[in-house]
Amino acid sequence: MSKTIYEKLEINVCKVLCNSGYGTGFLISNELILTAFHVVNGCEEIKVTFDNKKELDVTLHELINDEYKKLDIAILELNKRVDFYEDIPILDTKIQHNAKWISRGFPSFNIESGENILEHISNVINGQNSLQNSNDIRLDFNQKLDTYQGFSGAPLIIDNSIVGIIKDEQLERGISKQLNALSIKHFKCLLEELQILSIIKKEHIEFLPYEEAKQKALMYRNKRGKLLKNKSDWMRYCISIKKDNDVPKDPDKIYKDKGWKDWKDWLSNDNTKLMNFEKAKVFVHSLGLKTQREWNSYCRGKRPSCKEKPSSIPSNPDARYWREWKSWSDWLVGGERYLSFKEAREYVRKLKLKGLLEWNKYKKGELTEYESLPHNIPAAPKTVYEGQYKNIADWLGYERKIKPNKGAKLEDNWWSYEEAKKFVHGLKLKNSTEWKKYIDGEFKTLPKCPKESIPKSPAITYRNYNCWTGWADFLGGSYKRK
């Protein structure tokens, strides 16, 4: 039975002892340990111990030069190989905001008891920002301690893989507020040089089956809007234009022995293989699918209760049936289910709803002063009327305008950028995080935000009108970069 990530961490993570100090490290092979350089800086003799067992001698690896010391990275080499190493993938990947992370280390309390190992579960505050003080990741934690001294050098684990190393803590008035870490990408070259590249794994991407990927590939067009004809066209497209992640850039290798024939077949737009459009629609209508998302889920085989899709019906009908194509509403449920876009929008506008919040309440039946949403008007107009639907303001029939800096009109909703900026400067907020807290009403001592006059997301709203210059200008002299 395979071990859990917690069991593997218990085996691999060690206490690093240096003179009278200590920190954390972890095995990346049977004879190599990764830790933070400041843990061992200036040590005459370095020892490690796993789960408070016998101390083992280690030395700083010769590859740790000034560049890696500046990054606060160290590799320790065991004088004798160990036989209890558990393989944990090392992943060079983009770390998402709010990703769940865990770690295991040796904080300063209870250092001798054997109960001093923390299991840590919390959120990434910011993932892979620009490198600051040799760190690029900030971590929140749910176990509030006065200090995390001794935790330096612990592994940062996300999705059961090592994605970085925890380096230090940020203190405020002597209390730890967050942990800082460095992602693998900044020292990946070191791991390659140590010949442990085999454990550095790329993010797993699940590609579509051959026929479905091929149908997507037939949609792609070059910068001139022309279909791709050969391998050269395909390679240029993959380099210069963003394609779908579930379609490989090297289909000849990925689909070898899985349907691949040749490049002519891959880029062939032979419509004779397709089921007749009207016949295909009859089949699709019998499935009872309502939205494009449900259709995509069905094509991926994630709706076992539905009849299996014939291979002659493409997963991208809007591209393959482009001559006959009308809309997703027509494809999924037939043209008679919903009113035309203009008719539906005219009905909705007569309701005089004021925004997205009221629309969401209305379609759920929470506005008791209105009748229920008619069956022939979709709750998701953006999906059903794809290509015609613009935005919620157009759908409901209201306009949110912004006054130009020169001259103002009474009917405009938002203050001009200069007016909003003048008000905000008086608040003396320091950064965009404090702005969000202010908008959410967390600063009780400050004047209430005039939400009908200043947008909640000023960077987006004012940028659309070419008058946004940045948070420093918007917040004023109190601004401090995070």
Secondary structure by P-SEA (a helix, b strand, c coil): ccccaaaaaaacbbbbbcccbbbbbbbccccbbbbbccccccccbbbbbccccbbbbbbccccccaaaaaacbbbbbbcccccbbbbbbbbbccccccccccccccccccccccccccbbbbbbccccccccccccbbbbbcccccccccccbbbbbccccccccccbbbbccccccccccccccccaaaaaaacccccccccbbbbccaaaaaaaaaacccccccccccaaaaaaaaacccccccccccccccccccccccccccccccccccccaaaaaaaaaaaccccaaaaaaaaaccccccccccccccccccccccccccccccccccccccccaaaaaaaaaaaccccaaaaaaaaaccccccccccccccccccccccccccccccccccccccccccccccccccccaaaaaaaaaaaccccaaaaaaaaacccccccccccccccccaaaaaaaaccccccccccccccccc
